[in-house]
């Protein structure tokens, strides 16, 4: 996936500590991924994205204070090259369409993780993220 020396720098946001820890541990086991920060609500997500400037944001749809769609819209406006994947327990084509309209690069159902998540990451980062 990543042919260079630089790993994909990732910010994860989820208000469930268990889900956050699970995604964190999984991504840290991937050689091309580096989790640089986590957030438990939408305001933290925006603040940490501004501070750390990750290559990729993984955000739960249902976050307190500012939800995942609102955070995605704000991130896309401020950081147009930042990649964003929303993950959720909800399903439906209209939900996927709404996420993409808000600026997300992908949507992954929590029931399909971690396999589908890594498919999306590989789709977004087929080569060295530093060259993107």
SULCORGI-V161743 format. One record per backbone hydrogen bond with DSSP energy under -1.0 kcal/mol. CO is the residue of the C=O (numbers start at 0). NH is the residue of the N-H. If there is no record, write none. Layout:
# SULCORGI-V161743
CO NH
CO NH
This chain:
# SULCORGI-V161743
7 33
8 54
8 55
9 35
9 36
10 57
11 38
12 59
15 19
16 20
17 21
18 22
19 23
20 24
21 25
22 26
23 27
24 28
26 29
29 32
31 7
33 9
36 11
38 13
40 44
41 45
42 46
43 47
44 48
45 49
46 50
47 51
48 52
54 82
55 10
56 84
57 12
58 86
60 62
60 67
63 41
63 65
66 70
67 71
68 72
69 73
70 74
71 75
72 76
73 77
74 78
78 81
82 56
83 104
84 58
85 107
86 60
87 109
91 95
92 96
93 97
94 98
95 99
96 100
97 101
98 103
99 102
105 85
107 87
108 111
109 112
111 115
113 117
114 118
115 119
116 120
117 121
118 122
119 123
120 124
127 130
128 131
